[in-house]
Amino acid sequence: MVITRYRERLLVKIKSGELYQCVTKNNIDLSVAGDRVIFQITQSNQGIVTALLERHNQLYRTHKLIATNIDQLWLVVAIEPHYQFELIDRYLIVAENAKLPINIVVNKVELTNNIKKVKYDFSMYENIGYSINFLSVKKQINIDKLKLKLDNKTHIFLGQSGVGKSSLINKLIPELKLRVNEISKKSKLGKHTTTNTTLYQIPSGGYLIDSPGIRKFQLDKLSNQEILNGFKEFNPFTNACKFRNCAHIFEPKCAIKSAVKLGNIHKKRYQSYITLISL
């Protein structure tokens, strides 16, 4: 498994836990964190990657491949800075188009005096199949429940600045700084490793792919089709519209608009679709 890459060099971990610094043959695509590779050990106890195994999925940022073979994305939002539905929907659109499962973490629940209102806000996401996790890193609320969901899987945490991603990651991997130093020493990449996308093992189980670049994940401009694809609850209705090229805004006999009126699609989600497609 590729732990990290810097320029032409990789740090690869084998099943026994040993780390090998590797280079890649010229006819093989460069690997990133999460990739599975086959490599040969040289006399200098380094490695030459001879094959890149098939990827189950890929995550891009500004058209650059940053990680592969991800089991779960986690969108972290918070009570403060207060969550924004349009921003949440944009992250969900990215995940849906990449065909990556995504859950939502609502952090800093200790800051609200009305948790029922917060849970009601997120019920529209829960009702269409997204897992919602309410927690507080500061007060240690529901952290252990989250850890149970990370076992034997590879995860990435996304979200805007200030929502507590770094605090949550440090809680999941208390010795993260030690891990960073260990990988830097082994790979001989020095401080560069701390700015690269890197895969770390979570003590309670599973793996976490982390980097400052992912933590500051910026959303690319979305096409109208990508926006539509990202609202998964629209899917059962999109082929029932009168017009094949229906944009679900002004057209008559639109199945999406009818579903909104009947309560089968949440009004806030539909309004978010209208806002995003109009940008």
N, C-alpha and C positions, 0 to 999 in steps of 0.2 A: 504494500500500500504506500502511495506517495504521501509523505508527510508535508513537504514544502518544496518549492522550487525557487531558485534564484539564478536568473539568466539561463545558462546552459546546464546548470547542475541541479540534481535532485537529491533529496534525502528520503530513502526508502526504508520502511520498517517491515521485517518479515514476521511470521507467526510467533516465533520464539521471543520476539521483542527486540532483537538486535537491529541497529540502525546502520545503513550503508550509504555512503556518498556515491552517487552514480552520475554517469553521463549517458547520453542517448545516441544510438546510431543515427546517421544522417537521414536515412530513409524512413524514420519513425517520427510521428508527430510529437511535439513537446507535451509533457504531462503536467498536470496541476494537482493540487491537494485533492485527495479522494480517489485518484486513479489507481487501478490495479495494473501492475506491470510484471513482466518476466525479465530477469537480469542475470548476467553471468558475473561471477566474482573473479577479479583479476589477481595477479600475484601480489599487488600492493594492497590487497584486501579492500579494494574499491569495487565498483560495479559498472557494467555496461548494459543498458536496457536494450533488450533484443525484441521485445514485443509489448504492445499496449493492448490490454484486454478491452473487450467491448464495454462501452459506458452505458449505464442504465438511464442516466439523465445528465443534463448539463445546465449550469447557471451562468448567465452572462451579465456583465455590467458594462454599459456603454459599448456594447458589441465586443467586449473582451471576455474570453473564457476565464472564470475565476475559480470554479470548483465543479467536481463531478461526483456521481454516485451518491447523491444526497437522499436520505430517507425522509427527512422532515425539515421544513422551514418553520421558524417560530417568529411571528410578528409581535414585537413587544411594543405596547402602547401604555399610557399611564393616565392617572387622574390629573397629574401635573407634570409637564405640560399637557393640557387637556386633550384627550383623543379627538380626532377629526374623522368623520365618516368618509369623506372624499379621499383622504390620504390612505385610510385603511383599505378602501376599495381599490386604489391604485396598486397597492402591494398585492392584494388578492388577484388582480388581473395579471400581474407579472407571474405569479405562481401558477395560475390556471393555464396560461399560455405556454409555460415551460413544463406543464404536466407534473408539477411538484406538489405533494401534499403540504398544506400549511395550516398551522394552528395559531390561535391568538392568545397572547399573555397580556392581562391587564394588571399592571404593577402599581404600587403605591396606594393600595386600597385603604390604607390607614388614614389617608387624607380626605376621604369622603364622609359626609354625615348622612348620606342617603344611598346605601349600597343597593337597595331595591331598585332605585332609578338607574344605577349603573348596569345592573343585571338585566333590566328591561331593555336598555339601549342595545345591549349585545345579544339579546334574544333573537333579533332578526338574522344574525349570523349563525347562531346556534340552530335555528329552525331550518337552515338550508345546508347543514352538515358540517359546519366548522366547529372545532372543539375550542371552548373558551375557558381560560384558566385565570382565576382571580387570585392574586397573591401580593405579598409585601416582602420585599427583600429586607427592608429595614427592620420590620417586626417579626420576621421569620414565619410568615403566614403562608401555609400551603407549599412551602419549598420542597418538603419531602415528597409530597404528592407529585410534584413536577418531576423530581428525580426518577420516580418509578416509571415515568413515561419515556425516559431517555435510554433505557436499557437496550443494549445490542443494536443500536441504530446510530446513524451519522446525522448530525444536526447542524443547522446554521441559524443564528439569531439575527433578525433584521429589525429596523425601526429608526425613528428620528432621534436626534441628540437629546439627552436629558431624561429619557424615559427609564433609564436604569439598566441598560443592556450590560455595560461593563461590570456593574455591581452584581448582577445576576450571574454572569459568567465567572466572576471571581468567587462567588458563593458555591457554584457547581464544581469549580476546580481551584481550591484554596491555594494550592502550590503552583499556580499558573506561572508566576515569575521564575520559579525554579525550573519549570518545564522549558520556558523560553530560553533560559541560560544554557540548559542541557543541550537543546537542539542547536543553539548557536555554536556551542563548543564542538559538537560532533560534526556539524556540517561545515565548520570553519567559515561560516557566512557572516559572523560577527553581528553587529547591530542590524544588518539588513534583514535578518530573519524576523525581527519583531515587527517589521512593516510588511512582510509577505503574508499571503494566505497560508495558514498553517493548520494542520490537523492535530488535535490533542485528545488524549484518552481521558474520559471522565471517570474519576475514582468509583463512583456508584454504578458505572456501566455506560457503555456507548462511547461515541466520539463527538467532538465538537470542532467544526471548521471555523476558524476565527482569523480576522485581520482588521486593522483600522479601516481598510477600504470597504469591507463588507458592512462594518458597523455604521459607516456613513453612506450606505447604499443610496444612490440617487436613481430616480426613475427616468428611464428613457422616454422620449415622446412616443405615445401609443397610437397606432392606427385605429380607425373606426372598427375594423374587423376584430382587432385584438381586444378592444374595449368590450365589444359584444361577446366575444368568447369568454371574457373574464367574469361575466355575470352568469354563473352556471345554472341558476334557477330559471333563466330565460330559455334554456335549451329545449324543454318540452313544448314550447310554444312557437319557436321561430319559424317552423315550417308550416304553421297553420294560418299565416297572414295571407290576405288576398293577393298582395304583390310580392313577387319573389325577391325584389331588391328593397323591401320595406326597411326603412331606417327606424321604425317604431317611434316616430315623433308626431308627424302631421298626417300620416296616411290613414285613410278610412279602413275599416274592417281589419284592424291590427290586433293580432292575438295577444301580443304583449300588453298593449293598453287595456284590453279586456280583462286580462289576468290581474292587472293592477286594481281595476275597479272591483273585481270579485274577491280581492284580498289574497290571491294566490302568489302575488309578488308584492313585497313590501314597498310602500310609497316612497320611503326614504332611499331605498336602493334604486328605484326607477328614476328618482330625481337626480341621484348621483350619476347614473348613466347619461341622462340628458346633459348635465353639467360637463362631464368629461368629454362627451362626443362633440360638444360645442366649442371646446377650447381651441 
